[in-house]
Amino acid sequence: MHTKSQKPNYGKHVLSVRINQSAYSSLHRLITKAGYKDTASFARDAVRTKCNEIAECSNGLKPI
């Protein structure tokens, strides 16, 4: 297992994950081909997209 972390920015939350190195390499190639500049920008977009899906299915919540 390889651990990937980002440096914290003031006032932001930092997430980290343990991931198999070969899985990370494969994922990173796909992320790059999709036009994301880095893994962090993909992760932000993926979390936002999934939260919007959940919000659309929940009563009283608006998408981000």
N, C-alpha and C positions, 0 to 999 in steps of 0.2 A: 504494500500500500504506500502511496505517496500522498502527502498532504499539501494542498494548495491553499494559500491564504492571501488576502490582500492587505495592504497597509491601511490602517484606519485613517479616515478623514474627520476633521472636527465636525461634530454634530451629526455624524452618520452612524449607521449600524453596520457592522462588519460580519459577514458570514464566511465560514470555512467548511471544507468538506474533505473527507478522505476518499480517494478514488484510485483504482488500479491504473498504473502508468500506461498500459496499452489502451485501456478504455479512454483515458484522458487524451491520448494522442489521436485516436480515431475521432473522438468528439471535437477536438480542436480543429482538425481538418475540415469537418463538416461545418463548423461555426465560421471558419474563414471563407469557405466556398459560398456560404450564405450571405457574405458581405459584412459580417460584424468585424469591428476592428480588434476586439479582444473577447476573452471569455466572460469578463465582467459585464460588458454591454449585452451579450447574449443572455446572461443570467437575469439581468434586470428586466429585459424585455419578456423573457419566459415567465418570470414571477408576475409581472404586470398583466400579461395575457391570461394566465391561470386565475389570478385574483378577479379579473373582469368576468371570466366564465362563471366563477363561483357567485359573484355579485348578481349576475343576471338570473341565476337560479334561486336566489334568496329574495324573500319579500323585504321591501323597504330599503334595500341597498342600491346605491348607484355605482356604475362602473367608474374606474379611475380615469 
